[in-house]
Amino acid sequence: MEQNWRHLPPPARPIAAATSAAVEAAQLKDGEALAGAVAQLAALDPAQTGLILGVTVRLLLEDTSPDGIDADSVRAVLERCVRGAAAWQTEVDPHVVLLLLAGALGVVAEDDETPPPKPDQLARHAALLLADLLGPRPVPPFLNAALIEIERTQLND
């Protein structure tokens, strides 16, 4: 069943729809559907997309680590995600997954002159990471929670 995102502000609707499609494709290990959804997600505003995906990843990390997020839990997520994805997505890059995890936790890497990943790489790896963190659960409740948190933060700033 397709999620109806009409309740969201217009800028968030395409991000939520593309994220949902990408994560569902990753959960099903459907490479063709993932490629299409990643292309849609990568074409959207990178700042807004990054914010929504980052908050969603952080909420899922908090959900899966109720005793707190530490280096061991981040390492376990990184390893599990990369190993699980490598079986069907041979181009999975552990460095990109690590960047997504660090960004979601508010850790900013020092400028090391390495070019940042391209939007399609970020979108693909974010979908793989979210699918790993979700397991069989659907993404819409976590996307909604992330958007509510973003709205609350923006209203209070």
C-alpha positions as MATLAB code, in Angstrom:
seq = 'MEQNWRHLPPPARPIAAATSAAVEAAQLKDGEALAGAVAQLAALDPAQTGLILGVTVRLLLEDTSPDGIDADSVRAVLERCVRGAAAWQTEVDPHVVLLLLAGALGVVAEDDETPPPKPDQLARHAALLLADLLGPRPVPPFLNAALIEIERTQLND';
ca = [
       0.000    0.000    0.000;
       1.363    3.403   -0.967;
       1.726    5.983    1.799;
      -0.196    9.227    1.391;
       2.093   12.151    2.273;
      -0.460   14.955    1.677;
      -0.390   15.878    5.364;
       3.233   17.029    5.010;
       4.418   20.476    3.937;
       4.928   20.563    0.142;
       8.770   20.555    0.258;
       8.805   17.397    2.419;
       6.366   15.351    0.316;
       8.698   14.287   -2.502;
      11.497   13.560   -0.024;
       9.229   11.347    2.078;
       7.845    9.574   -0.993;
      11.266    8.932   -2.552;
      12.761    7.881    0.792;
       9.898    5.445    1.384;
      10.295    3.967   -2.080;
      14.084    3.650   -1.715;
      13.919    2.054    1.715;
      11.166   -0.371    0.687;
      13.245   -1.369   -2.354;
      16.281   -1.893   -0.133;
      14.242   -3.977    2.317;
      13.074   -6.141   -0.601;
      16.583   -6.187   -2.134;
      15.092   -4.928   -5.398;
      18.014   -3.319   -7.216;
      15.963   -1.910  -10.081;
      13.400   -0.251   -7.806;
      16.204    1.034   -5.573;
      17.973    2.627   -8.539;
      14.805    4.450   -9.600;
      14.009    5.696   -6.099;
      17.626    6.745   -5.508;
      17.568    8.800   -8.718;
      14.437   10.600   -7.496;
      15.882   11.165   -4.023;
      19.238   12.392   -5.350;
      17.496   14.971   -7.561;
      15.849   16.694   -4.579;
      17.231   19.550   -2.478;
      20.311   18.070   -0.777;
      20.052   20.207    2.371;
      16.419   19.303    3.041;
      16.933   15.671    2.067;
      20.035   15.378    4.236;
      18.250   16.885    7.220;
      15.259   14.551    6.958;
      17.364   11.446    6.343;
      19.806   12.367    9.098;
      17.111   12.883   11.711;
      15.428    9.640   10.663;
      18.711    7.725   11.014;
      19.313    9.289   14.447;
      15.822    8.373   15.651;
      16.328    4.801   14.495;
      19.734    4.623   16.168;
      18.145    5.830   19.396;
      15.321    3.327   18.971;
      17.684    0.396   18.417;
      20.074    1.477   21.219;
      17.783    2.303   24.165;
      20.722    2.269   26.593;
      22.520    4.933   24.588;
      24.556    5.175   21.440;
      28.246    4.485   21.868;
      31.141    3.670   19.571;
      30.450   -0.059   19.813;
      26.812    0.316   18.772;
      27.768    2.568   15.837;
      30.461    0.089   14.771;
      27.965   -2.785   14.971;
      25.451   -0.897   12.806;
      28.156   -0.006   10.290;
      29.386   -3.590   10.019;
      25.905   -5.124    9.858;
      24.703   -2.636    7.246;
      27.738   -2.987    4.982;
      27.866   -6.770    5.215;
      24.147   -7.121    4.598;
      24.158   -4.743    1.657;
      27.350   -6.095    0.074;
      25.583   -9.359   -0.741;
      23.383   -7.607   -3.308;
      24.845   -4.082   -3.678;
      28.485   -4.691   -4.542;
      29.276   -0.953   -4.707;
      28.407   -0.371   -1.039;
      31.070    1.859    0.515;
      31.683    1.607    4.273;
      33.085    5.150    4.296;
      29.812    6.606    2.973;
      27.797    4.666    5.575;
      30.157    5.956    8.271;
      29.704    9.534    7.019;
      25.924    9.111    7.208;
      26.100    7.709   10.730;
      28.441   10.467   11.878;
      26.297   13.158   10.290;
      23.135   11.787   11.889;
      24.856   11.974   15.267;
      26.107   15.505   14.660;
      29.752   14.514   14.340;
      31.452   16.636   11.710;
      34.570   15.204   10.103;
      37.549   17.461    9.686;
      38.163   18.603    6.126;
      40.486   15.944    4.711;
      40.371   17.101    1.088;
      38.405   13.990    0.142;
      35.598   14.990   -2.197;
      32.179   14.473   -0.629;
      30.071   11.597   -1.929;
      27.748   12.404   -4.814;
      24.022   12.822   -4.075;
      23.162    9.454   -5.634;
      25.776    7.711   -3.474;
      24.402    9.389   -0.361;
      20.823    8.509   -1.288;
      21.649    4.856   -2.031;
      23.640    4.400    1.154;
      21.030    6.213    3.249;
      18.358    3.837    1.935;
      20.564    0.838    2.721;
      21.302    2.176    6.208;
      17.658    2.956    6.955;
      16.578   -0.471    5.684;
      19.146   -2.104    7.953;
      18.061   -0.095   10.996;
      14.374   -0.728   10.310;
      14.589   -4.444    9.677;
      11.071   -5.514    8.664;
       9.397   -2.392   10.100;
       7.910    0.213    7.734;
       9.671    3.561    7.317;
       6.665    5.974    7.375;
       6.272    6.136   11.177;
       9.945    7.061   11.568;
       9.843    9.578    8.721;
       6.787   11.171   10.321;
       8.543   11.293   13.688;
      11.605   12.884   12.083;
       9.497   15.527   10.362;
       7.651   16.310   13.586;
      10.970   16.711   15.390;
      12.342   18.957   12.631;
       9.202   21.108   12.751;
       9.378   21.374   16.543;
      13.060   22.342   16.407;
      12.417   24.982   13.735;
       9.519   26.465   15.675;
      11.604   26.699   18.842;
      14.622   28.339   17.184;
];
